[in-house]
Amino acid sequence: MNIVDTSDLKPGQIFSEPVYTYDQYLLVPQLLPIRQREIDLLVSCGIKFVSTEGYIIEPEENLSEPFEELSAQLEFDEPPSVEPQPEPPSDQLQPDQPSAQPELDEPPSVQPQPTAKPKKSMSIFSISTVYENSAQYRAYKNLIDKLSAVFTSINSAIDIEMRAVDNITIQLLQDLRNYPDNFVEFILGGEVIGHELAKSSVNTAILSALTANEMKLDEHKIHNIVSGALLHDVGMLRLSKGITEKRGGLSDAELEQIKSHPLHTSKIVTGELFGPKEVNLIALQHHERWDGNGYPDQLSGEAIDIGARIVSIADAFEAMVSKKSYRNSIIGYQAIKNLMADNARRFDPAVIIAFTKIIGIYPIGSIVRFNDSSIGRVISLNAGTPVRPVVQILMDKNGEVLDMETPTIVNLLNVKTLFIKGAIDPSEFDGIDE
């Protein structure tokens, strides 16, 4: 295995074998030139080296035939796309009655997976157990409850003003200042039951606010982005229950109706809430794609509003890490890998970089395994060193569950002998209790 310093990488370099970052994340396939955006991503994430079994191919060795052959293969072998299909808000249409979500025709990365076998208990991995009755957990649930009430009023044709959404936005931004790490952890925990549309919208708004702040947008812009994120899927309330509550796959015609929800959202924002233009742009454009293949208007690049570009990424990540009735969630680490592999198809690369900085390679709340076989939870990030966060050890190397009342906290920056081998799915630890 050859180790290459990130500082030695140059655009156009071609390697005889695939190039990987840590934990076997594929950076560049063999015989494909590395691009400046890959180098910039490594630098922004603080990744100081990559590895490969091969070597740099000199120009005279760079034959076009194998390159073209591999390029053709990549049409089928490239990393899975991550844009989620719109989700029907059936829990909002009948707030107190759980109902099935349709099995949408989603990209490979989010296809339905076999349901995990029943578990006796997994309380050491439970966010609600850790934060039971805490102020931060109550604040998070309160935001979901308040937005759910707004959606219920909209669905019932009860007059409501944009001020109600603005108040939730103000509260969310204040709560984020108080509990930034906790809120990201709650998103990955996914333990608030019910109010699925409101929960998804609050989660998207939290991620959008953190990203916009990382990009140093002004406060007024951030406020409108958060409001837009809270409302981005409210148009789903205007679709037929025959579609939003349908069991099984949707026809092409039904999918087209699902894809009309940005237009319905826009009508609600402008015609019922009398919201500002920037919020309406997010409503209309959050399913547009960087490469121009989105909907409804096939906008591309910077023609898409920056708020919509931010909400699009936050929405995709939230959809991947949230458990749905028709599929299991993807762990945060895999979701980040999927976003990083987008290659400027769906998402603005600059927003991807900002999003990765605030979420981390191992997002807060991730359950990880260490080189000594112990297991922990990521509880905060170290800026500039995404692979060495602060962690709480949950289980020691002998498989013994540690006391949660007196947590063992380790800053991996200060403990060089301990490092993360990879993220794991908590569901593999059936029957584990405190």
C-alpha atoms as one frame of an Amber mdcrd trajectory, in Angstrom:
protein
   0.000   0.000   0.000   1.437   3.365  -1.066   0.719   6.468   1.020   0.504
   9.764  -0.870   0.479  13.152   0.868  -2.508  15.252  -0.105  -0.125  18.168
  -0.763   1.542  16.097  -3.492  -1.665  15.526  -5.440  -2.126  17.523  -8.641
  -5.117  17.840 -10.991  -4.803  15.456 -13.923  -2.735  12.813 -12.122  -3.745
   9.280 -13.017  -3.099   6.232 -10.839  -2.762   2.617 -11.971  -5.020   1.462
  -9.113  -7.931   3.105  -7.220  -7.062   5.840  -4.722  -8.708   5.742  -1.303
  -8.963   7.991   1.712  -9.179   6.472   5.185 -11.635   3.646   5.818 -11.630
   2.566   2.152 -13.580   5.550   0.825 -12.990   5.581  -2.938 -11.645   8.949
  -4.021 -10.691   8.225  -7.642 -11.066   4.994  -9.666  -8.053   3.602 -11.490
  -7.046   5.296 -14.747  -9.276   8.326 -14.137  -7.575  11.699 -13.602  -7.905
  13.311 -10.198  -9.680  16.678 -10.346  -9.137  19.882  -8.417 -12.499  19.464
  -6.654 -11.354  16.149  -5.147  -8.160  17.782  -3.910 -10.097  20.748  -2.493
 -12.453  18.369  -0.681  -9.536  16.536   0.932  -7.986  19.816   2.076 -11.282
  21.171   3.440 -11.809  17.983   5.445  -8.286  18.011   6.856  -7.331  14.729
   5.166  -3.541  14.757   4.928  -2.930  11.552   2.971  -4.520   9.003   0.650
  -3.559   5.444  -0.166  -3.365   3.252  -3.275  -1.989  -0.114  -4.313  -0.829
   1.463  -7.557   1.417   4.242  -8.789   1.192   7.498 -10.734   1.094   6.791
 -14.483   3.408   8.932 -16.516   1.899  10.752 -19.518   3.253   8.280 -22.078
   1.625   5.427 -20.159  -1.750   7.177 -20.113  -3.458   5.326 -22.930  -6.870
   6.600 -24.012  -8.416   3.180 -24.683  -8.558   1.903 -21.080  -9.671   5.355
 -19.909 -12.592   5.412 -22.346 -13.529   1.839 -21.470 -13.579   2.656 -17.757
 -15.558   5.837 -18.365 -18.228   3.796 -20.110 -18.331   1.382 -17.187 -18.760
   4.221 -14.732 -22.185   4.964 -16.178 -23.246   1.852 -14.306 -20.632   1.566
 -11.565 -20.525   5.096 -10.154 -21.544   5.710  -6.528 -25.303   5.682  -5.932
 -27.186   8.925  -6.354 -28.693  10.422  -3.246 -31.549  12.735  -4.180 -34.559
  11.456  -2.249 -37.973  11.179  -3.829 -40.572  13.452  -2.224 -42.288  11.907
   0.774 -46.028  11.944   1.409 -46.889  13.525   4.761 -49.444  10.930   5.777
 -48.736  11.488   9.457 -49.737  15.122   9.041 -52.917  14.325   7.165 -53.936
  12.174  10.110 -51.648  13.442  12.890 -52.526  10.847  15.518 -52.829   7.807
  13.247 -49.687   6.202  11.807 -50.131   5.315   8.161 -48.004   3.733   5.471
 -45.722   5.684   3.184 -45.621   4.686  -0.497 -42.718   2.676  -1.834 -41.312
   5.304  -4.158 -38.948   4.453  -6.981 -35.833   5.751  -5.246 -32.162   5.645
  -6.288 -30.109   2.549  -5.398 -28.670   4.084  -2.237 -32.072   4.233  -0.587
 -33.872   1.138  -1.896 -35.978  -0.743   0.682 -33.883  -2.986   2.856 -34.933
  -6.009   4.934 -36.295  -4.937   8.280 -33.897  -5.572  11.158 -34.893  -8.458
  13.391 -36.614  -7.500  16.648 -34.345  -6.314  19.432 -34.726  -6.790  23.137
 -33.067  -3.488  23.984 -30.408  -1.120  22.707 -30.566   1.516  25.401 -26.847
   2.301  25.380 -27.302   3.571  21.804 -30.567   5.379  22.504 -30.434   9.156
  22.302 -33.693   9.515  24.219 -32.239   7.456  27.066 -29.191   9.722  27.250
 -31.168  12.971  27.098 -34.400  11.950  28.778 -36.160  15.041  30.188 -33.250
  17.272  29.176 -33.851  20.855  28.073 -32.277  20.239  24.668 -34.434  17.197
  23.913 -37.592  19.027  24.997 -36.606  21.979  22.792 -36.142  19.717  19.771
 -39.487  17.968  20.274 -41.208  21.314  20.878 -40.086  22.587  17.456 -41.588
  19.501  15.816 -44.847  19.863  17.730 -45.191  23.547  16.824 -44.522  22.952
  13.122 -46.927  20.011  13.121 -49.622  22.348  14.457 -48.912  24.796  11.618
 -49.180  22.003   9.040 -52.446  20.805  10.567 -53.889  24.315  10.243 -52.747
  24.585   6.619 -54.203  21.162   5.818 -57.483  22.121   7.475 -57.679  25.415
   5.554 -57.481  27.392   8.798 -56.150  30.904   8.268 -52.556  31.155   9.449
 -49.896  33.810   8.953 -46.247  33.563   7.986 -45.548  34.958  11.457 -46.255
  31.494  12.911 -43.439  30.029  10.792 -41.160  32.983  11.555 -41.611  32.374
  15.269 -40.546  28.742  14.862 -37.552  29.908  12.812 -36.485  32.347  15.514
 -36.842  29.682  18.203 -34.934  27.116  16.134 -32.013  29.486  15.564 -31.896
  30.327  19.265 -32.000  26.653  20.228 -29.227  25.908  17.734 -27.010  28.493
  19.411 -27.622  26.710  22.699 -27.497  23.070  21.566 -25.805  22.763  18.138
 -24.215  19.364  18.742 -27.260  17.867  20.444 -29.610  18.732  17.588 -27.460
  16.955  14.998 -27.336  13.958  17.323 -31.127  13.926  17.581 -31.415  13.868
  13.789 -29.316  10.719  13.602 -31.083   9.224  16.621 -34.481   9.403  14.903
 -36.338   8.580  18.111 -39.164  11.130  17.964 -42.185   9.126  16.846 -44.940
  10.564  14.658 -45.354  13.925  12.908 -43.089  12.655  10.131 -43.476  15.628
   7.781 -42.858  18.128  10.580 -39.911  16.132  11.937 -38.301  15.849   8.498
 -38.824  19.574   7.908 -37.342  20.588  11.281 -34.351  18.320  10.678 -33.806
  19.817   7.231 -34.062  23.320   8.705 -31.469  22.526  11.401 -28.985  21.193
   8.836 -29.675  24.121   6.496 -29.089  26.671   9.281 -25.749  25.116  10.240
 -24.631  25.009   6.598 -25.686  28.605   5.881 -23.850  29.747   8.993 -20.700
  27.878   7.889 -20.955  29.691   4.549 -21.126  32.977   6.487 -24.395  34.156
   4.973 -26.022  37.150   6.628 -28.612  36.711   9.385 -31.568  37.808   7.264
 -30.636  35.294   4.563 -30.222  32.510   7.118 -33.632  33.314   8.604 -35.304
  32.967   5.193 -33.402  29.758   4.421 -34.592  28.200   7.682 -38.176  29.285
   7.016 -37.925  27.867   3.506 -36.581  24.589   4.865 -39.446  24.360   7.366
 -41.945  24.783   4.517 -40.163  23.089   1.614 -42.418  20.015   1.500 -45.689
  21.500   2.783 -47.119  21.206  -0.739 -47.370  17.458  -0.166 -50.483  18.251
   1.874 -52.239  19.227  -1.362 -51.753  15.879  -3.071 -54.371  13.152  -3.213
 -54.454  10.704  -0.315 -54.764   8.024  -2.961 -51.148   8.789  -3.862 -49.642
   9.888  -0.572 -51.080   6.915   1.305 -50.688   4.343  -1.448 -49.052   1.036
  -0.575 -46.696  -0.288  -3.219 -44.998   1.443  -6.124 -46.275   4.531  -7.902
 -47.038   4.766 -11.608 -45.241   7.281 -13.813 -48.310   9.506 -13.729 -48.446
   9.330  -9.939 -44.747  10.149  -9.675 -45.364  13.195 -11.841 -48.007  14.317
  -9.364 -45.535  13.823  -6.517 -43.068  15.981  -8.444 -45.670  18.753  -8.571
 -45.372  19.393  -4.832 -42.912  22.328  -5.219 -45.607  24.183  -7.157 -48.177
  23.452  -4.458 -45.701  24.601  -1.804 -45.149  27.842  -3.720 -48.874  28.498
  -3.833 -49.140  27.973  -0.076 -46.138  30.222   0.652 -47.286  33.071  -1.595
 -51.086  32.727  -1.628 -51.853  31.609   1.925 -48.900  32.620   4.096 -47.839
  35.649   2.019 -44.225  34.670   2.599 -41.177  36.482   1.204 -39.685  35.885
  -2.240 -36.614  34.063  -0.904 -38.778  31.509   0.901 -40.803  30.993  -2.276
 -37.618  30.371  -4.312 -36.664  27.576  -1.914 -40.172  26.144  -2.255 -39.880
  26.114  -6.037 -36.239  25.158  -6.525 -35.217  22.646  -3.839 -35.484  19.768
  -6.344 -33.520  21.528  -9.086 -30.130  19.944  -9.794 -26.701  21.497 -10.241
 -26.412  19.758 -13.647 -29.795  21.038 -14.851 -31.694  17.749 -14.718 -33.970
  18.593 -11.809 -37.520  19.907 -11.639 -39.743  21.833 -12.132 -37.759  24.254
 -14.350 -34.482  22.395 -15.092 -32.390  25.231 -13.671 -28.658  24.602 -13.276
 -25.628  25.905 -11.401 -25.857  29.317  -9.801 -29.182  30.003 -11.493 -30.582
  28.016  -8.571 -31.084  30.125  -5.454 -28.371  29.540  -2.837 -31.021  28.794
  -0.217 -32.547  26.110  -2.434 -29.083  24.612  -3.027 -28.503  24.394   0.721
 -31.939  22.954   1.489 -31.529  20.403  -1.313 -28.431  18.903   0.338 -29.868
  19.069   3.845 -33.056  17.406   2.611 -31.098  14.610   0.885 -29.005  13.887
   3.976 -32.051  13.929   6.259 -33.899  11.531   3.965 -30.990   9.086   3.973
 -30.471   8.977   7.736 -34.172   8.848   8.659 -35.936   5.509   8.941 -38.967
   5.183   6.680 -41.778   2.667   6.611 -40.456   1.289   3.316 -36.716   1.174
   4.104 -34.165   1.356   6.887 -32.068   4.444   7.426 -28.483   4.790   6.238
 -25.930   5.515   8.946 -24.616   9.090   8.889 -21.143   8.074   7.725 -22.526
   6.344   4.616 -24.837   9.272   3.900 -21.867  11.668   3.961 -19.940   9.343
   1.628 -22.868   9.360  -0.795 -23.004  13.155  -0.794 -19.245  13.443  -1.299
 -19.498  11.088  -4.281 -22.062  13.291  -6.053 -19.448  14.838  -8.389 -21.437
  18.017  -9.128 -24.438  16.235 -10.551 -27.204  17.103  -8.099 -25.501  19.403
  -5.647 -23.361  22.546  -5.560 -19.810  21.339  -4.702 -19.174  24.413  -2.538
 -22.249  23.663  -0.439 -21.181  20.006  -0.141 -17.841  21.167   1.293 -19.556
  23.464   3.810 -22.025  20.739   4.771 -19.245  18.201   5.309 -17.376  20.634
   7.544 -20.312  21.099   9.905 -21.513  17.478   9.891 -18.125  15.751   9.828
 -17.083  12.497   8.243 -18.482  10.749  11.318 -21.497  12.933  12.189 -22.302
  13.691  15.813 -24.346  10.800  17.166 -22.580   8.227  14.973 -21.784   4.889
  16.608 -18.192   3.917  15.763 -15.815   1.037  16.354 -12.210   1.702  17.393
  -8.993  -0.115  16.572  -9.022  -1.849  19.967 -12.580  -3.198  19.299 -14.218
  -0.810  21.777 -17.352   1.070  20.680 -18.352   4.686  21.194 -20.570   7.542
  20.128 -19.290  10.728  18.465 -20.338  13.647  20.681 -18.485  16.607  19.120
 -16.126  17.433  16.272 -12.602  18.832  16.187 -12.381  21.503  13.494  -9.975
  20.570  10.731  -9.548  16.945  11.857 -12.774  15.151  10.905 -11.388  11.663
  11.590 -10.469  12.437  15.220 -13.621  13.715  16.971 -14.498  13.701  20.667
 -16.222  10.437  21.609 -17.971   8.788  24.506 -16.914   5.176  25.039 -20.012
   2.987  25.351 -18.442  -0.462  25.378 -14.861  -1.407  26.206 -12.598  -3.704
  24.184 -13.823  -6.705  26.169 -17.457  -6.056  25.275 -18.398  -4.678  28.699
 -20.968  -1.862  28.703 -19.649   1.171  30.563 -21.543   3.143  33.190 -23.601
   5.841  31.462 -23.958   7.838  34.688 -20.227   8.594  34.710 -19.437   8.735
  30.982 -15.948   8.057  29.642 -15.117  10.908  27.254 -12.087  10.725  24.960
 -10.747  13.433  22.665  -9.083  11.456  19.881  -6.798  14.416  19.171  -5.097
  13.726  22.477  -5.059   9.922  22.348  -2.940   8.954  19.363  -3.121   5.207
  20.003  -6.903   5.126  19.543  -8.553   5.727  16.190 -11.843   5.001  14.442
 -11.897   1.940  12.223 -15.386   2.626  10.908 -18.983   3.535  11.604 -21.401
   0.769  12.554 -25.135   0.229  12.594 -26.385  -0.032  16.203 -28.982  -2.600
  15.117 -26.260  -5.249  14.901 -26.057  -5.221  18.712 -29.298  -6.966  19.521
 -30.246  -7.335  23.147 -27.610  -5.032  24.585 -28.741  -3.033  27.600 -27.073
  -0.801  30.114
